[in-house]
Amino acid sequence: MKFASPAVWVLLAALGLGCTGSRNTNLSPTTAVAPTGATHLFETTFRTQRRGVSPANVKAWVVIGLNLYPMQPVPNTVDRFEALLPLPTDRSVVRYRYKFEFLYPEVRENRINSTLSPEYELRVSQGSGAR
């Protein structure tokens, strides 16, 4: 009897994990001019290939440092979220991520899963004019 090589098992595992993956697209600009009191619109999409995830059961946050800022679903769209946040006046670069949490069905009950996006950078230049 012949056994499959380890490469076949690795390929099968990769295919199995790929079916439940998720991804996001950062729709926010990478630069902003920040007069005093300026805000910035953070926007993203989230899609998952996990079966049974309802858009109503997805929550999103902007993660800046250790702070989580809730995002709202964009009306009349699917899988899109936004948050209007104040820009810091003491930093020229803001590093941020998006966190997503969603419910998915299991055999006996729904389970919660979460994922983090890659880290993004927003370059902030201090200005006195309006954006």
Rosetta blueprint (number, residue, H / E / L):
1 M L
2 K L
3 F L
4 A L
5 S L
6 P H
7 A H
8 V H
9 W H
10 V H
11 L H
12 L H
13 A H
14 A H
15 L H
16 G H
17 L H
18 G H
19 C L
20 T L
21 G L
22 S E
23 R E
24 N E
25 T E
26 N E
27 L L
28 S L
29 P L
30 T L
31 T E
32 A E
33 V E
34 A L
35 P L
36 T L
37 G L
38 A L
39 T E
40 H E
41 L E
42 F E
43 E E
44 T E
45 T E
46 F E
47 R E
48 T E
49 Q L
50 R L
51 R L
52 G L
53 V L
54 S L
55 P H
56 A H
57 N H
58 V E
59 K E
60 A E
61 W E
62 V E
63 V E
64 I E
65 G L
66 L L
67 N E
68 L E
69 Y E
70 P E
71 M L
72 Q E
73 P E
74 V L
75 P L
76 N L
77 T L
78 V L
79 D L
80 R E
81 F E
82 E E
83 A E
84 L E
85 L E
86 P E
87 L L
88 P L
89 T L
90 D L
91 R L
92 S L
93 V E
94 V E
95 R E
96 Y E
97 R E
98 Y E
99 K E
100 F E
101 E E
102 F E
103 L E
104 Y E
105 P E
106 E L
107 V L
108 R L
109 E L
110 N E
111 R E
112 I E
113 N E
114 S E
115 T E
116 L E
117 S L
118 P L
119 E L
120 Y E
121 E E
122 L E
123 R E
124 V E
125 S E
126 Q L
127 G L
128 S L
129 G L
130 A L
131 R L
